[in-house]
């Protein structure tokens, strides 16, 4: 199993009055890491052709975050993602937000996305090529 990990800065304007990372920023860090995954691991950077990348059309169904230990002050964090489940038309990402120097979660959660037909916006199966490409990142129990 592989995971994808990105390092992100935490800046003064990301913090609340208690100098804790604002709760909405955790989701933003996760979003940026998924963007990095699509670009680096899946090769979806730039303009994608519909015939070569039919799986690029997907919608978010669910976001869940559990806040475990606050990120305090400015600095950097690591965000690790992997595929927890690959269904017929859905994919569940799992994630951990971690400090730079230890594997103790600040937060963890998941996102479910659904592959859709771009016109009808109804679920369609992931392509075989997509399944093959994403399978190395699949782990049901966590990372």
C-alpha positions as CSV (number, residue, x, y, z in Angstrom):
1,X,0.0,0.0,0.0
2,X,1.1,3.5,-0.8
3,X,0.0,6.8,0.5
4,X,0.4,10.3,-0.8
5,X,1.7,12.9,1.6
6,X,2.1,16.7,1.2
7,X,3.6,19.3,3.5
8,X,1.6,22.5,4.0
9,X,2.4,25.7,5.8
10,X,0.2,27.0,8.7
11,X,0.2,30.8,8.6
12,X,-0.9,33.5,11.0
13,X,-4.1,34.2,9.1
14,X,-5.0,30.4,9.4
15,X,-5.3,30.7,13.2
16,X,-8.2,31.6,15.4
17,X,-8.0,33.9,18.5
18,X,-6.5,31.0,20.6
19,X,-3.7,30.6,18.0
20,X,-5.2,27.2,17.0
21,X,-5.7,26.3,13.3
22,X,-9.2,27.2,12.4
23,X,-11.4,24.2,12.0
24,X,-12.3,25.0,8.3
25,X,-8.6,25.1,7.4
26,X,-8.1,21.4,8.1
27,X,-10.5,20.6,5.2
28,X,-8.6,23.1,3.0
29,X,-5.3,21.3,3.8
30,X,-6.9,18.0,2.9
31,X,-8.3,19.5,-0.3
32,X,-4.9,20.7,-1.4
33,X,-3.4,17.3,-0.7
34,X,-6.0,15.6,-2.8
35,X,-5.3,18.1,-5.6
36,X,-1.6,17.1,-5.3
37,X,-2.6,13.4,-5.5
38,X,-4.6,13.9,-8.7
39,X,-1.7,15.9,-10.2
40,X,1.3,13.9,-9.1
41,X,0.1,10.3,-8.5
42,X,-2.6,10.3,-11.2
43,X,-1.0,12.6,-13.7
44,X,-4.1,14.8,-14.0
45,X,-2.3,18.1,-14.3
46,X,-3.3,20.7,-16.9
47,X,-6.1,20.4,-19.4
48,X,-7.4,16.8,-19.5
49,X,-9.1,15.3,-22.6
50,X,-12.4,13.6,-22.0
51,X,-11.5,10.6,-24.0
52,X,-8.2,10.0,-22.0
53,X,-9.5,11.0,-18.6
54,X,-13.2,10.1,-18.2
55,X,-12.8,9.6,-14.5
56,X,-11.9,13.3,-13.9
57,X,-15.7,14.0,-13.5
58,X,-16.6,13.3,-9.9
59,X,-18.5,15.0,-7.1
60,X,-17.9,15.0,-3.4
61,X,-20.6,13.1,-1.5
62,X,-19.2,13.2,2.1
63,X,-16.5,14.9,4.1
64,X,-15.9,13.8,7.7
65,X,-13.3,15.2,10.1
66,X,-12.4,14.2,13.6
67,X,-10.3,16.8,15.5
68,X,-8.0,15.0,17.9
69,X,-5.2,17.4,18.8
70,X,-5.1,21.1,17.8
71,X,-2.5,22.5,15.5
72,X,-1.1,25.5,17.4
73,X,0.9,28.4,16.1
74,X,2.5,28.9,12.7
75,X,4.7,26.2,11.2
76,X,4.1,23.2,8.9
77,X,2.1,20.0,9.0
78,X,2.0,16.8,6.9
79,X,-1.2,15.6,5.3
80,X,-1.3,11.9,4.4
81,X,-4.0,10.4,2.2
82,X,-4.8,7.0,0.9
83,X,-7.7,5.1,-0.7
84,X,-9.7,3.4,2.0
85,X,-12.4,2.0,-0.3
86,X,-12.9,1.7,-4.1
87,X,-16.5,1.0,-5.1
88,X,-18.1,0.6,-8.5
89,X,-18.6,4.4,-8.8
90,X,-17.4,5.7,-5.5
91,X,-14.0,6.2,-3.9
92,X,-13.3,6.9,-0.2
93,X,-10.1,8.8,0.7
94,X,-8.9,8.6,4.2
95,X,-6.6,11.2,5.7
96,X,-4.4,12.1,8.6
97,X,-3.1,15.6,9.5
98,X,0.2,15.1,11.3
99,X,3.0,17.2,12.8
100,X,6.3,17.2,11.0
101,X,8.2,15.3,13.7
102,X,5.9,12.5,14.9
103,X,3.1,10.2,13.7
104,X,0.4,11.4,16.1
105,X,-2.8,12.6,14.5
106,X,-4.0,16.2,14.8
107,X,-7.0,15.2,12.8
108,X,-8.3,12.3,10.7
109,X,-11.2,11.8,8.4
110,X,-12.5,10.7,5.1
111,X,-14.0,12.0,1.9
112,X,-16.2,10.0,-0.5
113,X,-16.3,11.0,-4.1
114,X,-18.6,9.6,-6.8
115,X,-17.7,9.3,-10.5
116,X,-20.4,11.0,-12.6
117,X,-21.5,11.4,-16.1
118,X,-20.7,15.1,-16.8
119,X,-24.0,15.9,-18.5
120,X,-26.5,13.8,-16.4
121,X,-24.5,14.1,-13.2
122,X,-25.5,10.6,-12.3
123,X,-23.1,7.9,-11.0
124,X,-21.1,5.9,-13.6
125,X,-18.4,3.2,-13.0
126,X,-14.8,4.1,-12.7
127,X,-12.8,3.1,-15.7
128,X,-10.6,0.0,-15.6
129,X,-7.5,2.2,-16.2
130,X,-8.5,4.4,-13.2
131,X,-9.0,1.3,-11.0
132,X,-5.6,0.0,-12.0
133,X,-3.9,3.3,-11.3
134,X,-5.5,3.9,-7.9
135,X,-5.3,0.4,-6.5
136,X,-1.7,0.8,-5.1
137,X,-3.1,3.5,-2.8
138,X,-5.8,1.2,-1.5
139,X,-5.7,0.1,2.2
140,X,-8.9,-0.7,4.1
141,X,-7.4,-0.3,7.7
142,X,-5.5,3.0,7.6
143,X,-1.9,4.2,7.2
